[in-house]
C-alpha cells in the first residue's frame, strides 16, 4: 500500500507539471506563432507522458483481471486509440485514430506506447517479417494536419514499437519505409507492414484511393 501511495504521489507531481504548462498557455500574452507552438508542444508532451506513466503504474497494482472487464477496457482502447488486423494478404494493418505528432520540438512516447499496447492486445497470431516494407499513410487535409513537412512528423517510434515483435530489425537493410498523405476530412493514420515484394501491390492500391 505504501508503494501504491508513493506511485500515486509521483503521478500527482506529473499532473502538476501538466497544469503548470496549461497555466503558462493561459497567462501568456504572446502572439508569436513560434511561442504558442512551443507552449502547445510542452503541454501535450507533459500530458502524454502522464498518460503513459498512469497506464504503466496503475496496471501494476490491478489485483484481478475479470474477462468481461478486460473486454470492455480493450474495446474502449480500440475506439479511442485505434485497431489492429491482419489482412487477407498477410499484411499487418494498424489504424490510429490520430495523426503523427509534430516532432519539431518536444515529443512523447505516446504513439509508440499505444501501438505496443494495441499489438499486445491483438487476440490472434501476428505476422513476422525478417525483411519488410512499412507504409505509413496519414489521412488529413490542409486544416487538420499536425505537420506539413515530412521531416517534422514523429514516425520513428513506430518501427521501434514493432521491432522484435513483427519485424526482426529496423535497419535500412531490413526495413523499407514509405511516408504518404492522402486528402481526407476524417483524420487517421494507417500503418501497413508487408513483405518487400508486396510493395508494388500496395502502391497500386494507394494510387487508386479517392476520398
C-alpha positions as CSV (number, residue, x, y, z in Angstrom):
1,X,0.0,0.0,0.0
2,X,2.9,2.4,0.8
3,X,4.4,1.8,-2.7
4,X,0.9,2.4,-4.2
5,X,0.6,5.7,-2.4
6,X,4.1,6.7,-3.4
7,X,3.4,6.0,-7.1
8,X,0.2,8.0,-6.9
9,X,2.1,10.9,-5.4
10,X,4.5,10.6,-8.4
11,X,1.6,10.8,-10.8
12,X,0.3,13.8,-8.9
13,X,3.6,15.6,-9.3
14,X,3.5,14.9,-13.0
15,X,-0.1,16.2,-13.1
16,X,1.1,19.4,-11.5
17,X,3.5,19.8,-14.4
18,X,0.7,19.4,-16.8
19,X,-1.4,22.0,-15.1
20,X,1.6,24.4,-15.0
21,X,2.1,24.0,-18.7
22,X,-1.6,24.7,-19.3
23,X,-1.4,27.7,-16.9
24,X,1.5,29.2,-18.8
25,X,-0.5,29.0,-22.0
26,X,-3.5,30.7,-20.3
27,X,-1.4,33.5,-18.8
28,X,0.8,34.1,-21.9
29,X,0.1,37.3,-23.9
30,X,2.4,36.4,-26.7
31,X,1.0,36.5,-30.2
32,X,4.1,34.8,-31.7
33,X,3.2,31.6,-33.6
34,X,6.6,30.1,-32.6
35,X,6.0,30.8,-28.9
36,X,2.4,29.4,-29.0
37,X,3.5,26.3,-30.8
38,X,6.2,25.7,-28.2
39,X,3.8,26.1,-25.3
40,X,1.4,23.7,-27.0
41,X,4.1,21.1,-27.5
42,X,5.2,21.4,-23.9
43,X,1.7,20.9,-22.6
44,X,0.9,18.0,-24.9
45,X,4.3,16.3,-24.1
46,X,3.6,16.6,-20.3
47,X,0.1,15.4,-20.7
48,X,1.1,12.4,-22.9
49,X,3.9,11.4,-20.6
50,X,1.4,11.5,-17.7
51,X,-0.9,9.2,-19.7
52,X,1.9,6.7,-20.3
53,X,3.1,6.8,-16.7
54,X,-0.5,6.3,-15.5
55,X,-1.0,3.4,-17.9
56,X,2.1,1.6,-16.7
57,X,1.9,2.4,-13.0
58,X,-1.7,1.7,-12.3
59,X,-1.7,-1.5,-14.3
60,X,0.9,-2.9,-11.9
61,X,-1.5,-2.6,-9.0
62,X,-4.5,-4.2,-10.6
63,X,-5.3,-7.1,-8.4
64,X,-7.6,-9.0,-10.6
65,X,-8.5,-9.0,-14.3
66,X,-12.0,-10.1,-15.0
67,X,-12.6,-11.3,-18.5
68,X,-15.7,-9.1,-19.1
69,X,-13.9,-6.0,-17.7
70,X,-10.9,-6.7,-19.8
71,X,-13.0,-6.9,-22.9
72,X,-14.7,-3.6,-22.1
73,X,-11.4,-1.9,-21.5
74,X,-9.9,-3.2,-24.7
75,X,-13.0,-2.1,-26.6
76,X,-12.6,1.4,-25.3
77,X,-8.9,1.5,-26.1
78,X,-9.7,0.4,-29.7
79,X,-12.4,3.1,-30.0
80,X,-10.2,5.8,-28.6
81,X,-6.8,4.8,-30.0
82,X,-7.2,2.5,-33.0
83,X,-7.2,-1.1,-34.0
84,X,-5.1,-4.0,-35.4
85,X,-5.8,-6.6,-38.0
86,X,-4.1,-9.0,-40.3
87,X,-5.3,-8.6,-43.9
88,X,-6.1,-11.5,-46.3
89,X,-2.7,-10.8,-47.9
90,X,-1.0,-11.5,-44.5
91,X,-0.1,-7.8,-44.0
92,X,-0.3,-6.2,-40.6
93,X,-2.6,-3.3,-40.6
94,X,-2.7,-0.8,-37.7
95,X,-5.2,2.1,-37.6
96,X,-4.5,5.0,-35.3
97,X,-7.4,7.5,-34.7
98,X,-5.0,10.4,-34.7
99,X,-2.2,11.8,-36.8
100,X,1.6,11.6,-36.3
101,X,2.8,14.2,-33.8
102,X,4.8,17.1,-34.8
103,X,8.4,16.3,-33.7
104,X,9.9,19.7,-34.4
105,X,10.3,20.4,-30.7
106,X,9.3,18.1,-27.9
107,X,7.7,14.7,-28.4
108,X,6.5,12.0,-26.0
109,X,6.4,8.2,-26.5
110,X,2.6,8.2,-26.6
111,X,2.2,6.8,-30.2
112,X,4.8,4.1,-29.6
113,X,3.2,3.0,-26.4
114,X,-0.3,3.0,-28.0
115,X,0.9,0.8,-30.8
116,X,2.7,-1.5,-28.5
117,X,-0.5,-2.0,-26.4
118,X,-2.7,-2.5,-29.5
119,X,-0.4,-5.2,-30.8
120,X,-0.2,-6.8,-27.4
121,X,-4.0,-6.9,-27.0
122,X,-4.4,-8.5,-30.5
123,X,-6.0,-11.9,-29.9
124,X,-4.7,-13.7,-33.0
125,X,-1.3,-14.6,-34.4
126,X,0.8,-11.8,-35.7
127,X,2.9,-12.0,-38.9
128,X,6.7,-11.8,-38.5
129,X,9.0,-10.4,-41.2
130,X,12.7,-10.8,-41.5
131,X,12.5,-8.1,-44.1
132,X,9.6,-5.8,-44.6
133,X,8.1,-2.7,-46.3
134,X,6.3,-0.4,-43.9
135,X,3.9,2.2,-45.3
136,X,2.6,5.0,-43.1
137,X,-0.4,6.8,-44.6
138,X,-1.9,9.9,-43.0
139,X,-5.4,10.9,-43.9
140,X,-5.9,14.7,-43.3
141,X,-6.5,18.0,-45.1
142,X,-4.8,21.4,-45.2
143,X,-6.6,22.5,-42.0
144,X,-6.4,19.4,-39.7
145,X,-2.8,18.3,-40.2
146,X,-0.1,18.3,-37.5
147,X,2.9,18.9,-39.7
148,X,3.2,19.8,-43.4
149,X,6.9,18.8,-43.7
150,X,7.6,15.1,-43.6
151,X,10.8,15.7,-41.6
152,X,8.7,17.2,-38.8
153,X,6.5,14.1,-38.5
154,X,7.2,11.8,-35.5
155,X,7.1,8.4,-37.1
156,X,10.4,6.9,-35.8
157,X,8.7,5.4,-32.7
158,X,6.5,3.2,-34.9
159,X,9.3,0.7,-36.1
160,X,10.7,0.8,-32.5
161,X,7.4,-0.4,-31.1
162,X,7.2,-3.2,-33.7
163,X,10.9,-4.3,-33.7
164,X,11.3,-7.9,-32.3
165,X,7.6,-8.5,-32.4
166,X,6.6,-8.1,-36.0
167,X,9.8,-7.1,-37.7
168,X,13.3,-8.6,-37.0
169,X,15.0,-5.2,-37.1
170,X,14.6,-1.7,-38.4
171,X,17.9,-1.2,-40.1
172,X,18.0,0.1,-43.6
173,X,18.8,-3.4,-44.9
174,X,15.8,-5.0,-43.1
175,X,13.1,-2.3,-43.4
176,X,11.9,-0.1,-46.2
177,X,9.7,2.8,-45.2
178,X,7.3,4.9,-47.1
179,X,5.5,8.0,-45.7
180,X,2.4,9.1,-47.5
181,X,-0.5,11.5,-47.1
182,X,-4.0,11.4,-48.6
183,X,-6.5,14.2,-48.5
184,X,-9.4,13.4,-46.3
185,X,-11.7,15.3,-43.9
186,X,-11.6,12.3,-41.4
187,X,-8.2,12.1,-39.8
188,X,-6.4,8.9,-39.1
189,X,-3.0,7.2,-39.6
190,X,-2.8,3.8,-41.3
191,X,0.3,1.6,-40.8
192,X,1.0,-1.4,-43.0
193,X,3.7,-4.0,-42.6
194,X,4.2,-6.4,-45.5
195,X,6.9,-8.4,-47.4
196,X,9.0,-6.1,-49.6
197,X,7.8,-7.8,-52.8
198,X,4.2,-6.7,-52.0
199,X,5.2,-3.0,-52.0
200,X,4.2,-2.7,-55.7
201,X,0.7,-4.1,-55.0
202,X,0.3,-1.6,-52.1
203,X,1.3,1.3,-54.2
204,X,-1.3,0.4,-56.8
205,X,-3.9,0.3,-54.1
206,X,-2.8,3.7,-52.7
207,X,-2.7,5.3,-56.1
208,X,-6.4,4.3,-56.7
209,X,-7.5,5.8,-53.4
210,X,-10.2,8.5,-53.6
211,X,-11.6,10.5,-50.7
